[in-house]
Amino acid sequence: MKQSVSTTKLEGLESSLHQLIHEYNQNSLKQRDQTEKSKKDALRSAVRVSEMLVDTVNGGVQESFLNEKRIELEIRALATTINRYTKQTDQWLAASHSINSVLKEIGDFENWMKIMDYDCRSINAAIRNIYQA
């Protein structure tokens, strides 16, 4: 009977040991699954944060790129306008130079006419003096 009690105790201990090992394995599996799930959640969250950061940075870069393109278009438009105004200014300068030349010629002609008038009067006075003398 002693042997049967000790066998029963051994079987009870073995059963308890198997039960503890089984519970340990179950707990380890649950903990491993939970750790794996947490790891996947953390990875998903990190990917989401990374995507949000990239989107934020790319959004700023994209906006800067668009602004740069707009500025380049404005620069081209201003350069075209400046070229047009430069040509127009050159035309005005040429026209004003021509007008100045014509006015100078008119002034020269008027001066020549005054000299001719003076010379004609001088000749006329000399002829009258000679005729009256």
VODO-246024 format. One record per residue (C-alpha): x, y, z; residue in one letter; residue number from 1. Coordinates in pm, 1 decimal. Layout:
! residues N
         u         v         w  resn  resi
         X         Y         Z     A   NUM
...
//
This chain:
! residues 133
         u         v         w  resn  resi
       0.0       0.0       0.0     M     1
     284.2     223.3      68.4     K     2
     399.2     168.9    -281.1     Q     3
      61.5     253.4    -421.8     S     4
      45.9     573.4    -216.4     V     5
     390.2     672.9    -332.1     S     6
     304.7     578.0    -689.0     T     7
      -8.5     784.4    -663.0     T     8
     192.8    1071.3    -520.4     K     9
     444.2    1038.8    -803.6     L    10
     168.4    1025.0   -1058.9     E    11
       9.0    1327.8    -892.2     G    12
     340.5    1510.5    -895.4     L    13
     404.7    1407.8   -1254.9     E    14
      56.8    1515.6   -1348.9     S    15
     105.4    1846.8   -1167.3     S    16
     442.5    1890.7   -1337.5     L    17
     286.6    1819.0   -1675.4     H    18
       6.4    2058.2   -1588.4     Q    19
     258.3    2330.0   -1490.9     L    20
     461.7    2271.4   -1807.5     I    21
     143.7    2282.4   -2014.4     H    22
      31.9    2607.0   -1844.6     E    23
     380.8    2750.6   -1888.7     Y    24
     375.7    2662.6   -2258.7     N    25
      26.8    2806.7   -2294.7     Q    26
     130.5    3127.6   -2117.5     N    27
     447.3    3145.2   -2327.7     S    28
     243.0    3105.0   -2647.2     L    29
      -4.8    3369.9   -2534.4     K    30
     277.2    3603.7   -2436.8     Q    31
     459.7    3536.9   -2767.5     R    32
     135.8    3602.0   -2961.4     D    33
      71.5    3915.1   -2760.9     Q    34
     431.0    4030.4   -2814.3     T    35
     403.7    3957.6   -3185.7     E    36
      74.3    4146.2   -3203.2     K    37
     223.5    4442.3   -3015.4     S    38
     525.7    4434.4   -3242.6     K    39
     300.8    4439.5   -3552.4     K    40
      92.2    4723.6   -3403.8     D    41
     407.3    4921.0   -3323.0     A    42
     541.2    4859.3   -3672.1     L    43
     208.4    4965.3   -3826.8     R    44
     206.7    5279.7   -3612.5     S    45
     568.3    5357.7   -3703.9     A    46
     488.2    5314.7   -4073.2     V    47
     184.9    5541.9   -4036.0     R    48
     388.1    5808.1   -3854.0     V    49
     661.6    5778.3   -4116.2     S    50
     408.2    5819.7   -4397.7     E    51
     255.5    6120.3   -4224.7     M    52
     598.4    6280.0   -4182.0     L    53
     686.7    6210.6   -4544.5     V    54
     351.2    6353.7   -4656.8     D    55
     408.2    6663.5   -4444.5     T    56
     758.7    6715.6   -4576.0     V    57
     655.3    6635.6   -4932.5     N    58
     361.4    6871.8   -4900.3     G    59
     598.5    7154.5   -4806.7     G    60
     840.7    7056.7   -5080.3     V    61
     560.9    7032.2   -5333.3     Q    62
     427.5    7372.0   -5231.1     E    63
     778.4    7518.8   -5256.9     S    64
     818.4    7358.9   -5599.3     F    65
     487.5    7506.1   -5717.9     L    66
     584.4    7847.8   -5580.1     N    67
     919.6    7822.5   -5757.2     E    68
     742.8    7742.0   -6085.9     K    69
     505.6    8037.7   -6038.5     R    70
     799.8    8267.8   -5963.9     I    71
     984.6    8143.3   -6273.2     E    72
     676.2    8211.9   -6486.1     L    73
     648.3    8561.4   -6336.8     E    74
    1019.0    8621.7   -6402.7     I    75
     975.3    8517.8   -6766.3     R    76
     670.8    8742.5   -6802.1     A    77
     857.6    9033.4   -6643.3     L    78
    1161.5    8972.7   -6866.3     A    79
     934.4    8979.1   -7171.8     T    80
     771.2    9300.6   -7051.2     T    81
    1110.4    9457.5   -6980.0     I    82
    1232.5    9363.7   -7328.5     N    83
     919.3    9512.0   -7482.7     R    84
     958.6    9835.5   -7282.2     Y    85
    1328.9    9849.9   -7370.4     T    86
    1247.5    9828.3   -7741.6     K    87
     973.3   10087.4   -7701.7     Q    88
    1209.8   10319.4   -7511.9     T    89
    1472.8   10277.6   -7784.0     D    90
    1209.9   10369.4   -8044.1     Q    91
    1109.0   10677.4   -7842.6     W    92
    1472.7   10781.2   -7807.0     L    93
    1525.4   10742.5   -8182.0     A    94
    1207.2   10941.8   -8251.2     A    95
    1306.1   11218.8   -8008.3     S    96
    1655.5   11231.0   -8163.3     H    97
    1496.0   11266.4   -8506.6     S    98
    1267.9   11540.9   -8378.5     I    99
    1565.4   11720.2   -8222.4     N   100
    1756.1   11693.2   -8550.4     S   101
    1459.7   11832.2   -8745.6     V   102
    1415.7   12115.8   -8494.7     L   103
    1784.8   12195.3   -8522.0     K   104
    1755.2   12200.0   -8900.2     E   105
    1450.0   12426.8   -8874.1     I   106
    1644.9   12655.7   -8640.7     G   107
    1940.3   12655.4   -8883.5     D   108
    1704.6   12733.3   -9174.5     F   109
    1538.3   13014.4   -8976.7     E   110
    1878.0   13159.0   -8890.4     N   111
    1985.9   13136.6   -9258.0     W   112
    1662.4   13312.4   -9357.4     M   113
    1730.9   13596.4   -9109.4     K   114
    2085.2   13632.8   -9244.6     I   115
    1953.3   13633.4   -9602.1     M   116
    1688.7   13893.4   -9505.8     D   117
    1956.0   14110.2   -9341.3     Y   118
    2186.4   14070.9   -9643.8     D   119
    1900.9   14157.7   -9884.7     C   120
    1811.8   14468.7   -9682.8     R   121
    2179.4   14568.7   -9670.1     S   122
    2209.0   14525.0  -10049.3     I   123
    1879.2   14712.6  -10102.4     N   124
    1997.8   14999.7   -9880.3     A   125
    2331.1   15012.7  -10061.3     A   126
    2156.3   15022.4  -10401.4     I   127
    1926.9   15306.1  -10282.6     R   128
    2223.3   15498.9  -10148.9     N   129
    2401.3   15457.8  -10481.1     I   130
    2088.4   15558.9  -10680.3     Y   131
    2026.0   15863.3  -10465.3     Q   132
    2382.1   15977.2  -10475.4     A   133
//
